[in-house]
Amino acid sequence: MAGYPDKALQLRSIIKASGELELSLAEVAVAAPTGDEVLVRVEGSPINPSDLGLLLGPADLSTAKPSGAPDRPVLTAKVPPGLMRAVAARLDESMPVGNEGAGTVVAAGPDPAAQALIGRKVALLGGAMYAQYRTAKAADVLPLPADASAADGASCFVNPLTALGMVETMRREGHTALVHTAAASNLGQMLNKICLKDGVELVNIVRSAAQAKILTDIGAKYVLDSTAPNFMEQLVAALKATDATLAFDAIGGGKLVSQILSAMEQAQSAKQGAYSRYGSTTHKQVYIYGGLDTAPTELARSYGMAWGVGGWLLTYFLMKSGPAEVQRLRQRVADELKTTFASHYTAEISLAEALSPDVIARYNAKTTGEKFLVNPNKGL
């Protein structure tokens, strides 16, 4: 076939009923696009925390063993027996990985909208992106600005739309300010830039002075270190100043969610004035959207009766938004791709390198400020 091969490589993850994770590179057919489809040569796909859940599952990576040829590596690792039930629905199913990415349209179906994209750099969200080629509907890809590279556009869906979705959720639910945890992440930095641009007060919670500096350097006003001895006092003061009653938590486990709700209650009760044994009448909400800490979420109910804890997922947010709203958000990402929504990568790795135990240890560490980019066509 002109312009693209008959077969290409795709990273696959399978958890076997025998209790073993296996990562490998599968050779898959590259079909000619039809109708309104486009064929994208993938040149960048980030490793997000949401990708790691599917890629590695609950495997014990201390048991990882590499095998296979250098260009077709295989990695296996044991899954602890007690965690097998959590992955029962995916047992013995070889699954492609990679939520989002970007690359060049190398072929298209006869539909005019698809044909118009030939040669363009585009970004797409739809899974199976750790692959050399990916087919998608023309309407589902986002054409990138002419001066943008695949690396510029590779992360323009998950983190940018999540950050925008948090601000939109705040507005829809009648809140006026936000709290965000693990706030020095790539996503957290984007959220700060959005809030600064849109005039939204944001309270950032981090876990070290180094993380705090990342945010203050980009102009963040409220940055609190949860390990500081006076953290709760600082948090209450920041919530009084901002009137924030909505939080998005990336940690999940432990006491932080409860601490945020308690601090919100103290701030709101101080504003309410009169004592009520039922607490303040203002609703306080924390949405858990990540699981950096897999321990149970501990709730010490010291925040009255007007509160809620729930889950928040970008996919569900987009499903509830109309097509026009989603397109508006996507267009803002494209317009501010190199400013508000710029991503920075620690390293660019190939498909084969993504299966190296040493490289896996680095990107699975989830170190703040570090982000890895898979380039399935690196070196080709």
ROVOVO-678001 format. One line per field, with one value per residue (C-alpha): x, y, z; residue in three letters. Coordinates in nm, 4 decimals, decimal comma, always signed. Last residue first. Example, Ala and Ser with C-alpha at 12.3 -4.5 7.8 and 13.67 -1.06 7.14 Angstrom:
// residues 2
east: +1,3670  +1,2300 .
north: -0,1060  -0,4500 .
up: +0,7140  +0,7800 .
vexdo: SER  ALA .
This chain:
// residues 380
east: +1,1396  +1,3373  +1,0281  +0,7116  +0,5173  +0,6200  +0,5251  +0,5518  +0,6424  +0,5425  +0,7346  +0,6269  +0,5188  +0,6605  +0,4052  +0,6553  +0,4984  +0,6892  +1,0273  +0,9728  +0,8333  +1,1566  +1,3692  +1,1396  +1,1524  +0,8114  +0,7736  +1,1189  +0,9793  +0,6953  +0,9437  +1,0113  +1,0088  +1,1329  +1,0482  +0,7721  +0,6209  +0,2580  +0,1196  -0,2475  -0,2516  +0,0182  +0,1079  -0,2359  -0,4325  -0,6467  -0,6628  -0,7705  -1,0309  -1,1615  -1,2034  -1,4020  -1,6361  -1,6710  -1,7751  -2,0353  -2,1764  -2,1939  -2,3933  -2,2365  -2,3563  -2,1438  -1,8455  -1,8743  -1,9106  -1,5907  -1,4049  -1,4741  -1,5852  -1,6589  -1,8540  -1,8352  -2,1172  -2,1920  -2,4738  -2,5130  -2,2513  -1,8795  -1,7198  -1,7826  -1,4462  -1,4290  -1,1400  -1,1007  -0,9584  -0,5964  -0,5205  -0,3391  -0,2780  -0,6385  -0,7889  -1,1150  -1,2540  -1,5171  -1,5536  -1,8678  -1,9759  -2,3382  -2,3975  -2,6454  -2,3701  -2,3684  -2,6550  -2,5994  -2,6451  -2,4509  -2,5239  -2,2490  -2,2970  -1,9546  -1,7717  -1,9799  -1,8748  -1,5019  -1,5249  -1,7332  -1,4875  -1,2040  -1,3904  -1,4673  -1,1019  -0,9834  -1,2269  -1,0958  -0,7375  -0,7814  -0,6482  -0,7228  -0,8442  -0,5382  -0,6574  -0,9180  -1,1375  -1,2851  -1,5979  -1,6948  -1,4383  -1,5261  -1,1878  -1,0650  -1,2467  -1,1225  -0,7643  -0,7890  -0,9356  -0,6552  -0,3831  -0,5168  -0,5434  -0,1864  -0,0251  +0,2139  +0,3047  +0,2640  -0,0428  +0,1631  -0,0687  -0,0595  -0,3032  -0,1939  -0,0711  +0,1374  +0,3308  +0,6317  +0,3947  +0,2824  +0,6181  +0,7350  +0,4624  +0,5837  +0,9341  +0,7939  +0,6268  +0,2915  +0,0592  -0,2846  -0,3894  -0,6747  -0,8171  -1,0072  -1,1507  -1,0636  -1,0805  -0,7125  -0,5867  -0,8304  -0,7262  -0,3540  -0,4043  -0,5977  -0,3156  -0,0629  -0,2833  -0,3101  +0,0676  +0,0828  +0,1542  -0,1968  -0,1866  -0,5112  -0,7437  -0,9793  -1,2154  -1,4107  -1,7578  -1,9907  -2,3323  -2,3291  -2,2951  -2,0162  -1,8040  -1,8657  -1,7400  -1,4214  -1,3609  -1,4410  -1,1796  -0,9164  -1,0389  -1,0553  -0,6937  -0,5644  -0,7384  -0,7619  -0,4614  -0,1929  -0,0498  -0,0978  +0,2359  +0,4168  +0,2567  +0,4009  +0,2121  +0,2959  -0,0010  -0,2471  -0,3773  -0,6801  -0,8859  -1,0038  -1,3507  -1,5263  -1,2825  -1,3722  -1,0718  -0,8109  -0,4883  -0,1379  +0,1900  +0,0125  +0,0063  -0,3106  -0,5555  -0,8058  -1,0365  -0,9025  -0,7496  -0,5008  -0,4301  -0,1333  -0,2586  -0,1274  -0,4725  -0,7331  -0,9407  -0,9978  -1,1824  -1,4244  -1,4686  -1,5712  -1,3622  -1,1816  -0,8520  -0,4796  -0,1616  -0,3146  -0,0201  +0,0091  -0,1477  -0,2357  -0,5039  -0,6201  -0,3339  -0,3698  -0,4850  -0,6343  -0,5672  -0,8533  -0,7590  -0,9128  -1,0680  -1,3849  -1,2072  -0,9700  -1,0699  -1,1096  -0,7417  -0,6267  -0,5984  -0,4029  -0,1248  -0,0734  +0,2622  +0,4652  +0,5446  +0,7208  +0,7599  +0,9989  +0,9581  +1,2390  +1,4893  +1,3654  +1,1542  +1,1854  +1,1540  +1,0558  +0,8567  +0,8213  +0,8910  +0,6206  +0,3458  +0,0555  -0,2559  -0,3328  -0,0213  -0,1519  -0,5153  -0,4520  -0,1432  -0,3445  -0,5570  -0,2373  -0,1403  +0,1325  +0,1263  +0,0820  +0,3020  +0,3775  +0,0752  +0,0386  -0,3304  -0,5722  -0,8866  -1,2451  -1,5399  -1,6182  -1,3362  -0,9842  -0,7541  -0,6906  -0,3625  -0,3443  -0,2020  +0,1388  +0,1272  +0,3827  +0,3739  +0,2756  +0,1761  +0,0201  +0,0029  -0,2521  -0,3363  -0,6571  -0,4316  -0,4034  -0,3426  -0,1850  -0,1151  +0,1073  +0,0369  +0,2760  +0,2013  +0,0758  -0,0109  +0,2203  +0,1438  +0,1908  +0,1264  +0,0000 .
north: +0,4273  +0,5400  +0,6359  +0,5238  +0,4280  +0,7550  +0,7079  +1,0285  +1,0255  +1,2806  +1,3994  +1,7069  +1,5078  +1,1555  +0,8953  +0,6164  +0,4123  +0,6157  +0,5411  +0,1788  +0,1094  +0,2446  +0,0072  -0,2906  -0,2236  -0,2613  +0,1099  +0,0874  -0,1472  +0,0915  +0,3784  +0,6390  +1,0180  +1,1468  +1,3889  +1,5522  +1,8995  +1,9753  +2,3092  +2,3627  +2,7260  +2,8323  +2,6139  +2,4589  +2,7740  +2,7867  +2,4079  +2,3679  +2,6422  +2,4615  +2,1383  +2,3174  +2,4768  +2,1450  +1,9744  +2,2444  +2,2191  +1,8407  +1,8571  +1,7842  +1,4897  +1,2429  +1,4782  +1,4740  +1,0959  +1,0521  +1,3047  +1,1081  +1,2363  +1,0212  +1,1283  +1,2834  +1,5060  +1,7648  +1,9496  +1,7466  +1,8919  +1,8784  +1,6663  +1,3266  +1,1539  +1,0103  +0,7816  +0,6894  +0,3377  +0,2921  +0,3141  +0,6473  +0,7987  +0,7101  +0,9810  +1,1668  +1,2000  +1,4745  +1,6710  +1,8737  +2,1215  +2,2320  +2,5512  +2,5103  +2,5117  +2,2463  +2,0341  +2,1361  +2,4935  +2,7879  +3,1377  +3,3083  +3,1735  +3,3000  +3,1164  +2,8081  +2,8267  +2,8359  +2,5645  +2,3475  +2,3919  +2,2923  +1,9785  +1,8925  +1,9334  +1,7261  +1,4485  +1,4345  +1,4360  +1,1447  +0,8472  +0,7227  +0,9125  +1,1170  +1,3051  +1,5108  +1,7734  +2,0175  +2,2342  +2,4759  +2,7504  +3,0759  +3,2137  +3,3912  +3,1652  +2,8618  +2,9901  +3,0501  +2,7041  +2,5494  +2,7410  +2,6288  +2,2720  +2,2716  +2,4068  +2,1127  +2,1172  +1,7843  +1,9044  +2,1840  +2,4676  +2,6827  +2,9758  +3,2443  +3,0460  +3,2634  +3,0188  +3,0150  +2,9731  +2,6445  +2,4766  +2,6240  +2,4349  +2,1073  +2,1755  +2,2714  +1,9331  +1,7535  +1,9756  +2,1330  +2,4158  +2,6538  +2,8122  +3,1408  +3,1737  +3,4828  +3,3088  +3,3487  +3,2652  +2,9754  +2,8341  +2,8695  +2,7024  +2,4149  +2,3642  +2,3407  +2,0912  +1,8746  +1,8628  +1,7778  +2,0411  +2,0175  +1,6743  +1,8132  +2,0778  +2,3187  +2,5360  +2,8618  +2,9926  +2,6972  +2,6835  +2,3269  +2,4218  +2,6706  +2,4307  +2,1555  +2,3903  +2,4584  +2,0884  +2,0108  +2,2612  +2,0774  +1,7386  +1,8674  +1,9850  +1,6696  +1,4070  +1,5811  +1,7848  +1,5445  +1,4436  +1,7877  +1,9513  +1,6175  +1,5782  +1,9162  +2,2443  +2,5246  +2,4571  +2,4479  +2,0988  +1,9350  +1,7613  +1,4129  +1,2719  +1,4272  +1,2572  +0,9187  +0,7258  +0,4724  +0,4349  +0,3520  +0,2797  +0,1733  +0,2911  +0,4800  +0,1930  +0,4300  +0,6957  +1,0460  +1,2107  +1,4768  +1,5834  +1,6878  +1,7325  +1,5466  +1,4244  +1,6122  +1,7478  +1,3935  +1,3077  +1,5999  +1,5265  +1,1610  +0,9340  +0,7621  +0,8966  +0,8274  +0,9507  +1,1708  +1,2709  +1,2157  +1,2752  +1,0884  +0,9771  +0,6867  +0,4410  +0,0626  -0,2302  -0,5264  -0,8991  -1,0617  -1,3559  -1,1908  -0,8488  -0,8737  -1,0493  -0,7569  -0,6690  -1,0386  -1,0952  -0,8609  -1,1163  -1,3514  -1,0917  -1,0351  -1,1700  -0,9965  -1,0637  -0,8500  -0,9349  -0,7600  -0,7542  -0,5303  -0,6526  -1,0141  -1,1884  -1,1867  -0,9450  -1,0536  -0,8371  -0,9768  -0,6415  -0,5128  -0,6677  -0,6444  -0,4479  -0,3370  -0,2584  -0,1157  -0,0703  +0,1188  +0,2825  +0,4538  +0,6471  +0,7701  +0,9199  +0,7869  +1,0247  +0,9321  +1,0754  +1,0042  +0,7956  +0,7610  +0,8445  +0,6776  +0,8813  +0,7597  +0,9387  +0,6570  +0,4030  +0,3887  +0,1165  -0,1457  -0,1781  -0,5391  -0,6056  -0,7224  -0,7490  -0,5945  -0,7518  -0,6978  -0,9992  -0,9841  -1,3190  -1,4712  -1,7958  -1,6310  -1,4216  -1,0465  -0,9102  -0,5884  -0,5138  -0,2597  -0,2295  -0,2886  -0,2482  -0,4445  -0,3648  -0,0635  +0,3054  +0,5684  +0,3467  +0,0000 .
up: +1,1972  +1,5027  +1,7002  +1,5220  +1,8334  +2,0036  +2,3698  +2,5696  +2,9389  +3,2013  +3,5060  +3,7019  +4,0047  +3,9956  +3,8924  +3,9735  +3,6929  +3,4337  +3,5877  +3,6892  +3,3415  +3,1896  +3,3970  +3,3287  +2,9510  +2,7860  +2,6987  +2,5393  +2,2740  +2,1926  +2,1656  +2,4325  +2,4492  +2,7832  +3,0626  +2,8637  +2,8826  +2,8081  +2,6902  +2,7650  +2,8742  +2,6255  +2,3297  +2,2787  +2,3599  +2,0427  +2,0101  +2,3739  +2,3323  +2,0254  +2,2177  +2,4886  +2,2348  +2,0528  +2,3757  +2,4404  +2,0880  +2,1100  +2,4352  +2,7716  +2,9823  +2,7857  +2,8196  +3,1994  +3,2000  +2,9998  +3,2137  +3,5300  +3,8685  +4,1727  +4,4755  +4,8200  +4,9433  +5,2056  +5,3780  +5,6994  +5,9307  +5,8631  +6,1341  +5,9832  +5,9972  +5,6443  +5,5533  +5,1857  +5,1799  +5,0624  +4,6888  +4,7197  +4,3763  +4,2983  +4,0830  +4,0173  +4,3685  +4,3757  +4,6976  +4,7647  +5,0346  +5,0390  +5,2355  +5,5233  +5,7838  +6,0529  +6,1764  +6,5403  +6,4263  +6,5648  +6,4355  +6,2350  +5,8846  +5,7724  +6,0492  +5,9727  +5,6071  +5,6826  +5,9469  +5,7160  +5,4280  +5,6629  +5,7679  +5,4036  +5,3070  +5,6031  +5,5126  +5,1570  +5,2894  +5,5313  +5,3357  +4,9873  +4,6823  +4,5893  +4,2795  +4,4646  +4,3030  +4,5529  +4,5626  +4,8405  +4,7820  +4,9619  +4,8471  +5,1603  +5,4066  +5,2156  +5,2282  +5,6044  +5,6644  +5,4599  +5,6407  +5,9788  +5,8525  +5,7181  +6,0370  +6,0798  +5,7070  +5,5242  +5,3309  +5,1733  +5,0695  +4,7559  +4,7302  +4,4837  +4,1822  +3,9498  +3,7348  +3,9720  +4,2655  +4,1141  +4,0607  +4,3946  +4,5807  +4,4343  +4,5647  +4,9057  +4,9319  +4,9372  +4,7328  +4,7853  +4,5525  +4,6385  +4,3236  +4,2802  +3,9284  +3,7229  +3,3853  +3,2939  +3,6427  +3,6660  +3,3282  +3,4100  +3,7465  +3,5879  +3,3373  +3,6206  +3,7984  +3,4875  +3,4512  +3,8214  +4,0865  +4,2303  +4,3846  +4,5303  +4,3859  +4,5638  +4,3617  +4,3615  +4,2740  +4,3210  +4,1536  +4,0243  +3,6576  +3,7271  +3,9298  +3,6752  +3,4018  +3,5999  +3,6536  +3,2914  +3,1740  +3,3785  +3,2547  +2,8967  +2,9157  +3,0904  +2,8754  +2,5365  +2,4256  +2,5399  +2,2012  +2,0465  +2,1192  +2,0786  +1,7343  +1,6427  +1,6214  +1,3764  +1,1478  +1,4364  +1,5143  +1,3533  +1,6246  +1,5367  +1,6031  +1,3035  +1,0656  +1,2115  +1,3378  +1,2260  +1,4253  +1,3078  +1,4905  +1,8059  +2,1651  +2,0729  +2,1262  +2,2924  +2,1532  +2,1845  +1,8795  +1,7778  +1,4214  +1,2062  +0,8532  +0,5467  +0,4457  +0,6508  +0,3628  +0,2389  +0,5597  +0,5337  +0,1620  +0,2254  +0,0034  +0,2914  +0,4163  +0,4147  +0,5847  +0,8562  +1,0751  +1,4490  +1,7858  +2,1009  +2,3421  +2,5565  +2,5161  +2,5431  +2,3308  +2,5229  +2,5014  +2,6920  +2,9149  +3,2215  +3,1632  +3,3738  +3,6612  +3,7163  +4,0740  +4,1590  +4,0834  +4,3582  +4,6401  +4,4167  +4,3648  +3,9902  +3,8734  +3,6046  +3,2398  +2,9808  +2,6144  +2,3792  +2,0035  +1,8744  +2,1346  +2,0974  +2,3612  +2,7395  +3,0305  +3,3830  +3,6240  +3,9788  +4,1475  +3,9154  +4,1274  +3,8841  +3,9839  +3,6268  +3,4239  +3,0967  +3,1951  +3,5182  +3,3708  +3,0995  +3,3509  +3,5166  +3,1788  +2,9508  +2,6580  +2,2909  +2,0157  +1,6511  +1,5502  +1,1725  +1,1425  +0,9008  +0,8392  +0,8197  +0,6592  +0,4172  +0,4194  +0,5602  +0,4238  +0,6898  +0,8781  +0,9988  +1,3427  +1,4656  +1,8432  +2,0787  +2,4237  +2,7857  +2,9948  +3,3405  +3,5192  +3,7543  +3,5728  +3,4518  +3,2316  +3,2459  +2,8986  +2,7752  +2,4090  +2,2350  +1,8628  +1,5748  +1,2050  +0,9064  +0,5434  +0,5495  +0,4886  +0,2202  -0,0819  +0,0000 .
vexdo: LEU  GLY  LYS  ASN  PRO  ASN  VAL  LEU  PHE  LYS  GLU  GLY  THR  THR  LYS  ALA  ASN  TYR  ARG  ALA  ILE  VAL  ASP  PRO  SER  LEU  ALA  GLU  ALA  LEU  SER  ILE  GLU  ALA  THR  TYR  HIS  SER  ALA  PHE  THR  THR  LYS  LEU  GLU  ASP  ALA  VAL  ARG  GLN  ARG  LEU  ARG  GLN  VAL  GLU  ALA  PRO  GLY  SER  LYS  MET  LEU  PHE  TYR  THR  LEU  LEU  TRP  GLY  GLY  VAL  GLY  TRP  ALA  MET  GLY  TYR  SER  ARG  ALA  LEU  GLU  THR  PRO  ALA  THR  ASP  LEU  GLY  GLY  TYR  ILE  TYR  VAL  GLN  LYS  HIS  THR  THR  SER  GLY  TYR  ARG  SER  TYR  ALA  GLY  GLN  LYS  ALA  SER  GLN  ALA  GLN  GLU  MET  ALA  SER  LEU  ILE  GLN  SER  VAL  LEU  LYS  GLY  GLY  GLY  ILE  ALA  ASP  PHE  ALA  LEU  THR  ALA  ASP  THR  ALA  LYS  LEU  ALA  ALA  VAL  LEU  GLN  GLU  MET  PHE  ASN  PRO  ALA  THR  SER  ASP  LEU  VAL  TYR  LYS  ALA  GLY  ILE  ASP  THR  LEU  ILE  LYS  ALA  GLN  ALA  ALA  SER  ARG  VAL  ILE  ASN  VAL  LEU  GLU  VAL  GLY  ASP  LYS  LEU  CYS  ILE  LYS  ASN  LEU  MET  GLN  GLY  LEU  ASN  SER  ALA  ALA  ALA  THR  HIS  VAL  LEU  ALA  THR  HIS  GLY  GLU  ARG  ARG  MET  THR  GLU  VAL  MET  GLY  LEU  ALA  THR  LEU  PRO  ASN  VAL  PHE  CYS  SER  ALA  GLY  ASP  ALA  ALA  SER  ALA  ASP  ALA  PRO  LEU  PRO  LEU  VAL  ASP  ALA  ALA  LYS  ALA  THR  ARG  TYR  GLN  ALA  TYR  MET  ALA  GLY  GLY  LEU  LEU  ALA  VAL  LYS  ARG  GLY  ILE  LEU  ALA  GLN  ALA  ALA  PRO  ASP  PRO  GLY  ALA  ALA  VAL  VAL  THR  GLY  ALA  GLY  GLU  ASN  GLY  VAL  PRO  MET  SER  GLU  ASP  LEU  ARG  ALA  ALA  VAL  ALA  ARG  MET  LEU  GLY  PRO  PRO  VAL  LYS  ALA  THR  LEU  VAL  PRO  ARG  ASP  PRO  ALA  GLY  SER  PRO  LYS  ALA  THR  SER  LEU  ASP  ALA  PRO  GLY  LEU  LEU  LEU  GLY  LEU  ASP  SER  PRO  ASN  ILE  PRO  SER  GLY  GLU  VAL  ARG  VAL  LEU  VAL  GLU  ASP  GLY  THR  PRO  ALA  ALA  VAL  ALA  VAL  GLU  ALA  LEU  SER  LEU  GLU  LEU  GLU  GLY  SER  ALA  LYS  ILE  ILE  SER  ARG  LEU  GLN  LEU  ALA  LYS  ASP  PRO  TYR  GLY  ALA  MET .
